[in-house]
């Protein structure tokens, strides 16, 4: 609700969800939980080799599970623990709390490598194919927050942005898009447009995946109904000053 007081638009309504970030101190077990809004989920590209084969096999579900795994923060990103009164390398867990009607998945295909010739750090490209469903991407087991049977977190693909090239600062972008009226797929390459299929977009160049909720609609990723069920009116604004800050009453000083 506080987020909506300052940021409310059709993008917020349909394209934003919420992460839940959970930090745990390794020394005293002190916990901190906070929620952050997202418009894109950036997924690590998971490389797994089949036994007896050199081919890398990946599914977008593997990338999602890797994203949700816990990680130990390093000293550069240490968290100040109120219990220990010092910065610690906390265990961090990220969870999907709510997911929007329009879900954008970003495959992190670029990684930092050391160039042996120039001894500089370069961003190398991961061209391995990540298999993702054209229809029926099911996120029900990953979403921790409120969901509705009328708008389950199950998605159909409607667009893919592809990158061709070996570096992040160069190359060429194309797009594969599903027409919302006739359901046909089209590939866009500059001025050239041709009919294709959704499965043809599952390549090593797929960079951004655009999904739409298959059934129903859940405003604010389902948080609208959650607030109403808790008798919180999301449309009722708090008293704010001219800068948009909420006005609070000062506490009376004790005599």
N, C-alpha and C positions, 0 to 999 in steps of 0.2 A: 504494500500500500504506500509506503514511504517512497519507493521507487517511482510509482505511478504519479505521485504529486508533482514530480519534475519531468518525468519522461512518459508520455502517453501518446501513442500514435498507432496507425495500422501495423507498423513494423513491430512495435511492442506487443500489440494484440496477437499477432499471428506468427511472428518469427523469433520470439525470444523465449528461452527457457531458463531454468535455474540449476546451478551446480550446488552441491553441498560439500564444503571443505571441512575435513575433520583432522585436527592436529593432536598428537599425543606425545607428551614428554617421556623420553626413554628412562628418565631417572625417577621421577615421582608419580608418573602416570596422569598428571594434570592434562585435561582435555580442553580443546577450544573448537567450537563448531560455528561456522559462518556460511552465509549463502551469497552467491554471486550470480548475476545475470549473464547469460551468454546468447550470442546470435549464431555462432559457428562452433562446432565441436572439432578440435584439431586432434586427429588420431595418429599415433605412431604406426609406421608400417612395420609389421611383425614379419620377420623372415624365419621360416621353418622349413628345413630340408627333410624330404621323405627319405626313409631308410633305403639305401641302395640306389638312390637317385640324386642327381645334382640340381634338379628342378626345385625352385622355391614355390611352396604352396601356401597361399594366404587367403583368408576370408575377411570380410569387413567386420564380422563378429569377433574374430581373433584380435583385430585392431582395437575394437571397443573394450574388450576384456583387458587388454594390455593397458589401455588408458585408465581403467578403473582400478588397476593394481596399486597397492601402496608403494610409496617410495620414501627412502630416508633422505631428508634434506642435508645438504652439505654445509660447510661452515660459511660459505658465501651467502647462503639463504637461511641462516639460523633463525629460530623463533625464540622470542623472549618469553620464558616460562614464569608466570607470576608466582608459582609455588617455589621454584628453585631460586628465583630472583637473578636469573642469568640467561644468556642465550644458549640454546641447545639445538642439536641436530634432531629435530622431531620427526616422527613418522607421520607422513601426510597421506590421507585417503581422499580421493575425489569420487563423488557419486552423482548420478543424474537424478535430480529431485523432480523436475518437471521438464517436459519436452513440448516444443511448439507445434502448430499445425504445419508450418513450413520448416523442415529440418535440413540444415546444411552441414554436411560432413566434409572436413578438409583432411586429405591424406598428406601427411608430412613426408613428402618424397625427397626433401633436400636435407643432407646431413653435412656437418663440418668435417673435412679431411685435410691432412697436411700434404701439400704439394712437394714431392721430393726434388723437383727441379728448381723451383723458385723459393722453396722453404716457406711459402705463404699458406695461410689458411684459406681454403676454398670450399664452396658449398657444392657437394657432389649430388648427383641425381640418382634416385632409386627407381629403376624402370621395371621392377617386377610387377606382375599383374596381381591386383587384389580383386578377388571375386566378390561381387556384391549383387544382391537380388534386384531384379527389375521390378518385381511385385512382391509384396508380403514381407518387407523387413520388419521383424517382430522384436520390439524393445521392451516387452512387458516385464521380463525378468531383470532388466537393468534399472527401471524407473522406481525410485523409492517413495516418491511423493504421491499425492492423490491422483487417481485415474478414474475414468468413467467408462462403463460398458457401452455408452453411446458414442464415445470417441476414444477408442483404445489406441495405445501407441504402436500402431501397425501402419507401415508406410509403403507407398508406391513411388518409384522413381519417375521424375519428369524432366530431368536435365543433368547433363554432365559437362563440365569444362575440362578440356584436355590440354596438356602441355607437351610440346615436342621440343627436345633440346637437352643439353647436358648440364646447363647451369641455370640458376634461378634468375639471374639478371639478363638472360638472353633466351632465344627460342621463339616458338610460335604457338599461339593459342587457337583452338577450335572448339566447337560446341556441338553436342548432340542433344536434341530437344524433342519432347513429345508434345504434339499438338493437342490442346485440351478439348478441342471440339470433335475431331475425328479419331483421336488416339494414335495417329501415325507418327512415326519417328523421322526426324530430318537431321541431316548433318550440315553444319555451317562452317565453311572454311573461306574466310574473307568474303568475296562476292559470289562464291560458288555454293549452291544449296542443292542437296540431293536427298532422296528418300533412303532410309536405312532402317535398322532395327535397334531396339533397346539393348539386346545382347551384344551388338557390335561395338557398344561403348565400353564394354568390359575389357580394357586393355591396360598396358603398362603406362599409358599416358594419362589415364583418368586422375584428375587432380582435385576437383570439387564435385561433390555429389549432392544433388538437390532432390529432396523427398517431400511428398505431401501426405498428410494423414489420409489413410484409405477411406475412413468412414467418420462422418461427423466433424465437429469442430469444438475445440476447447480453448476458450479465450485465456490468454496469459498462461498457456500450457496447463490449463485446468485449475489455476489458482483463483480464478473468479468464483467458481462454485465452492472452493474450499473456504474462501473468506466469507461468502454468504452463509455457508453452513455454520460458521463460527460467529454469526451475527455481526460481522464486520462489514460495513457498507463501503465498498471500494470507490464509490462515486462521491462520497461525502468528504469534502476537503476539510482538513484541519485549519484552524485559524493561523494565517501566515502574515508575515510583514511584507513590506514592499520588495524585499529581495528574495521572497519565497521561503524564508526560514520559518519554522513553526514557532509560534509564540507560546512561551511557558511562563507560569507564575513563579515568582521568586519565593524562596522559602523564608519564613519569618525567623528573624534572628532570636536566639534564646537570650533572655535577660540574665 
